[in-house]
Amino acid sequence: MTQKKVSQIDSAGLRRLAEEHLGENRGTAYPPGTEEEPLRLHHELQVHQVELEMQNAELRQARDDLETALAEYTDLYDFAPVGYFTLDRKETIRRVNLTGAGLVGVERSRLAGRRFGLFVTNETRPAFTAFLEKVFTNPVKVACEVALQKEGNDSLSVQIEGIATASGQECRIALIDITERKRQEKALHKINEQWRALTEHSPDLICRYDVNAQRIYINPAFEKLAGKTAAILIGKIPVVEPICSASVAAKVYQAVREVLGGGESTDIEVTWEEPDGRTLHHHVLLVPEFDRDGAVMSVLSVGRDITSLKENEEKYRALFENSMDAIFLTVPNGQITAANQAACEMFGMTEEELTKAGRDGMVDTTDRRYFDALEERARTGRIFCEQTHIRKDGTKFPTETSSCILDDGSSCFALLRDITARKQSEEALRDYVRRLIEMEEELRKKLAAELHDEIGRDLTSLGINYSIISDNLSEESRIRLGARIEDSGKLIEGVSRTIRNIMAKLRPPVLDDYGLPATLRWYADIFSKRNGIAVSVRTEDPFPSLAAEIEMTLFRIAQEALTNVAKYADALNVAINLGSAGGIVRLTVIDDGKGFAPGSVSTPYDGSGWGLTIMRERAELFGGTFRLDSEPGKGTVVSVEIRESL
C-alpha cells in the first residue's frame, strides 16, 4: 500500500486503495448488474471494511503521535531553564513548570491557586503590579525586573517577560534568574567606583586611548601637569594636543599605536624641559584592554614621575664612579655585572676582565671566612666581614667587605676596602703592645727583685736591730718605752707584709716556680681572704706546660677579672676553670654577682671599662679570643681561649 497518509486521500482514492489491497488478497471484483450480484455486494462490504481498517490505523497513528508530542512538550515545559507561570487577572497561579516552582522554593502541587505577588518582595511589588497591568492592557510582550523571596532563603533577582492569552483572562509569564548577573553588575560597579577613586586621587598620570589613539579619559593629575582641561584634551591624539614637547608627544603616540596594533604591553621613558627650566622624567606604562572577542579596544597609559629617581641615580652614579673603595654589582651566581674604576685599579684588571673572572675568581677560597660570609648573606641578606682577595698578578691582600642582596633579590651590591695598610699598622701596634707588655713584666720583675734585695734587706737589718735594742733595754726604759717598742715591732712586721704583697702582685714567684694552676690557687686564696668572696679553682691534672708569656697573660686576665668582681659584681662566689683540649687553653671566670648589659659598659674615655679592654687586648695579642657574657641579675662569665704554643 502507498505510504501516503489516508487522511490526505479523497474518498475515490481511498476506495481505489482498498480495492487494490483487496485485489492483492481476494482476486478480481465482480461487476454490478450480473447474476453474481450477491458476490458483488459481499465484495463491496469487504472494500468498506478495508477502508475502515485503514482509517482506524491512521487514527491510532495520529493518537500515538499526539501523545509523543504531548510528552515532549511536557518535558520541555517542565524542565526548561526558564520558569513558566500562567496567571489570571488576580495574579492567581493556574499553571507552573518545575523550574518556576524551584525559583520560588515551593512544591508545584502547593502553588496552584496561590497569588504570585506573595512571592515578590515588598520593595519590588509595585513594579510587578504595574507590569501585570501592562500585560493585560497591551497586546505585545512586556518585561520587568523584580526580587523574589524564596521560602526560608534569601531573595533572588529575576527578569519577568509576559504576554496575555487570546482570551485576555490569563497571561503567561517567563522568569529568568538574573541573581548572578546582578551580583556581577554590583561587583563591577564597585570595581569601577574603586578604580575611579583610585585614578582621581592618584599622583600618576592616567590616560585611556581608544582604537584611534584619541584620549577618552584623563585623571586630574594629567590635567594638572598639562595645564589644560579635560574638555580640551579628550578626543585628541597626543600629537594634536600635546601636554609637553612635540617630540615626547610623538613618542607616546607611536607607543600607543604599537600597543593597539600588537596587543602587547610596553613601557617608555620620556624627558622634557619645563618653561621654568626644570627637567622632568616620566616612566610611562601602556597596557592593552580587550573586548569579549579578544580584540584591542583601548589602551591604558600610566605615567609616573621619576625625576627624583633619575637625579638620585646620577648622584649614585657619580658616587659609584668616584668612590675610593671598590664597588661591584653581581648576580646570585657570582657573575659581576658592573664594577667601578677603583675596583679595576684594586685588582689590576679591566672591567671586562673582572666580569669574566667573576666573584670566585677574585677571592682566596682557601680562606674559610669567604664561605662563612656567603652562608651569612644567604641567611640574613647582608654581611660585613674581613676576607682575603687576589689581584691579577696573584698577590693576596686583606679587605673589609660589606655586601647586601638588593630588595628584588636579583643582584647583590658589594663594597671592598683594601685594609693592607691598616693590617700592617695593627701588626706594628701589636708588636709595640707585645714589647710594652714584655717591658712591663720585666719592670715588674726588676722592681720585685729590688724590693726584695734592697728594702727587704734593710727591713731584715731593721728587724735585727729592733730585736737587739729590745733585748738590751733596762727595766726602767722598757717600762717607759714599752708601748712604743711594741708598736715599732708591729710596724716593721706590717711593712714587711706589705712589701711581700707588692712583690707578689708585681711578679708572683710561684708562677715561675710552680706554674699557672698553682699560681691561680695561690692568688685565689689571697683574694678570698682580702675581699671575703669565696673563690674555687678547678684545673686539669696534669696541665700542659705553657710558654711563659701565655701563662703570664692568662694569670693577668684572671687577676683583672677578679679585680672587677671585687669592684662591681657584689658577688658571693667565683669559679675559675682552667682546661686544655686540642691544643687550645681555655680559662673561664664565673661569678654569681648582679651582672650587667654588656652594651651598657662605658667607654674607656670616661675612666671606666679599662679592665675589659685590657683583658681583650692581652688575649688578642697572642692570637686568642676574649668573650664576655652577662645579663642583669644573672652574673658574669669571662672566657679566654689561647693556643698552647705561640
Secondary structure, 3 states (H helix, E strand, C coil): CCCCCHHHCCHHHHHHHHHHHHHHHHCCCCCCCCCCHHHHHHHHHHHHHHHHHHHHHHHHHHHHHHHHHHHHHHHHHHCCCCEEEEEECCCEEEEECHHHHHHHCCCHHHCCCCEHHHHECCCCHHHHHHHHHHHHHCCCCEEEEEEEECCCCCEEEEEEEEEECCCCCEEEEEEEECHHHHHHHHHHHHHHHHHHHHHHHCCCEEEEECCCCCEEEECHHHHHHHCCCHHHHCCCCCCCCCCCCHHHHHHHHHHHHHHHHHCCCEEEEEEEECCCCCEEEEEEEEEEEECCCCCEEEEEEEEEECHHHHHHHHHHHHHHHHCCCEEEEECCCCCEEEECHHHHHHHCCCHHHHHHHCCCCCECCCCHHHHHHHHHHHHHCEEEEEEEEECCCCCEEEEEEEEEECCCCCCEEEEEEECHHHHHHHHHHHHHHHHHHHHHHHHHHHHHHHHHHHHHHHHHHHHHHHHHHHHCCCHHHHHHHHHHHHHHHHHHHHHHHHHHHHHHHHCCHHHHHHCHHHHHHHHHHHHHHHHCCEEEEEECCCCCCCCHHHHHHHHHHHHHHHHHHHHHHCCCEEEEEEEEECCEEEEEEEECCCCCCHHHCCCHHHCCCHHHHHHHHHHHHCCCEEEEEECCCCCEEEEEEEECCC
